[in-house]
Amino acid sequence: MNQINTSSVDAAIRAEASRYIAGGVVSLNRKVDPHIVFKSAKGSRMTDVNGKEYIDYHAAFAPYLLGHNNDHVNNAVKQVIDSESSLYGSGTNELEVKLAHLLCSLVPSLELVQITNTGSEATAHAIRLSRAFTGRDHIILTLGGYNGWHNDVSRAVTPSLTAVGHRRLGSEYPFIPLSAGIPEAVKSLVHVVGFNDLEAISNVMKQYPVACVLTEPVMQNVGVVHPKPGYLESLIALCEEHGSVCVFDEVKTGFRSALGGYQSVANVKPHLTVFGKAVANGYPLGVIGGRRDIMEQFDAADPQKRVLIAGTYNAHPVNAAAAIATLELLMKEDIHESIARVCDVLYKGLEQLFFEKGVPYHLSRNASAFCLYLMDHAPVDLHDILEHHDAGLDVKLRRAWIKNGVYHIPIPFKQGSVSYAHSMRDIEETLDITRRIIEDL
Ligand SMILES: Cc1ncc(COP(=O)(O)O)c(C=O)c1O
């Protein structure tokens, strides 16, 4: 076999990418340093074009709850392709019915659902549906939340502390756009409040006609920030008092936390919920669902009240089959318990190592989602993280992990994800590597 200069393979792909792809990488949140070109992944491990292997805790921003290329899910996809099932684009197909039935039986708040391709589409539909249902235009979002790329929700996820300014308990934060090109008219309808700040939500609701509050129940785009006890119940009650729709964005928490979503762990029922990511273990599928009277507005008899939901590829049989296979596997086996056992060893091991290192740390977890904050307490919101977390040390740690074969995306306080494919051996290896690199941090 010819000797390949591996680093030039890597560089050649990156150079070609920058010739043809705007920004050199598809989906620019993947533009990170180091810029690695991956070639394959199976289970808990990814391999780059140079043949270097990594234990993966990024999971492509979290969908891989069962691990990469799970055989059961892939076989369901192969079966769909072999059976000549297709995207008919007319009428109902059996797979979408089966999937909708499964979703409604697993998540108690789902009376009706619709299927999309992505989480962003699902949140866009949830906002428009809430606006149509309430006849109001204003919406409330949380600081540090990410709910997709569209205009209504594109506020900065991790702005600098300078941009955010002082802590604003009981009131709004400025809308700091995550993108250029968002009309001022849109920004004026969006109110950004701190997570866990009920008073701020209540104050905005008294001032403006609010269609919905859209929030992750656990903030998992800035690590893992838990709701305070009673926060989610009070949030739903506040929405009911003011006639607003409470929308949970469970794109990250859903199915990873539990089969019934995080809402089943918290024992609450939001009015609408969106799901994505882990629901189809890496295949592109999103879900919007919830209360019948709200969801029925997608098919209102009065065309003035009807809310458009359409998409050429919605519930594509490949993705629907992947989602069904994922959910059926999660229902059949004690997967969440098994992942929890592995997580426990990882989390305790990391805590021990950082305790011995003597730097402030707090390991925050929500089942298989975790974040090692380099600060001395559990954060209550993004402001707390920006004020206290050592982002520089965090990125240094992540880069050292990557160099040594553990992939944790080199962006500060991004959630880590453990999968069903992670073995105790993976965890021991991760801890051994951490033990080796921690001294030089
Ligand atoms: C909580 C949350 N909501 C919505 C989205 C958007 O989902 P998608 O990237 O599938 O459009 C994401 C993506 O990271 C997310 O984390």
The ligand as a MOL file (V3000), in Angstrom:
LIG
                    3D

  0  0  0     0  0            999 V3000
M  V30 BEGIN CTAB
M  V30 COUNTS 16 16 0 0 0
M  V30 BEGIN ATOM
M  V30 1 C -32.8370 22.8640 22.4800 0
M  V30 2 C -32.7340 22.9190 20.9860 0
M  V30 3 N -33.8030 23.2940 20.2830 0
M  V30 4 C -33.7880 23.3360 18.9250 0
M  V30 5 C -32.6470 23.0230 18.2310 0
M  V30 6 C -32.6310 23.0750 16.7340 0
M  V30 7 O -32.6460 21.7730 16.2240 0
M  V30 8 P -32.0770 21.4780 14.7670 0
M  V30 9 O -30.6170 21.7280 14.7830 0
M  V30 10 O -32.4590 20.0460 14.5180 0
M  V30 11 O -32.7850 22.3970 13.8360 0
M  V30 12 C -31.4950 22.6300 18.9360 0
M  V30 13 C -30.2450 22.2950 18.2430 0
M  V30 14 O -29.1790 22.2130 18.7890 0
M  V30 15 C -31.5470 22.5870 20.3560 0
M  V30 16 O -30.4840 22.2400 21.0910 0
M  V30 END ATOM
M  V30 BEGIN BOND
M  V30 1 1 1 2
M  V30 2 1 2 3
M  V30 3 2 2 15
M  V30 4 2 3 4
M  V30 5 1 4 5
M  V30 6 1 5 6
M  V30 7 2 5 12
M  V30 8 1 6 7
M  V30 9 1 7 8
M  V30 10 2 8 9
M  V30 11 1 8 10
M  V30 12 1 8 11
M  V30 13 1 12 13
M  V30 14 1 12 15
M  V30 15 2 13 14
M  V30 16 1 15 16
M  V30 END BOND
M  V30 END CTAB
M  END
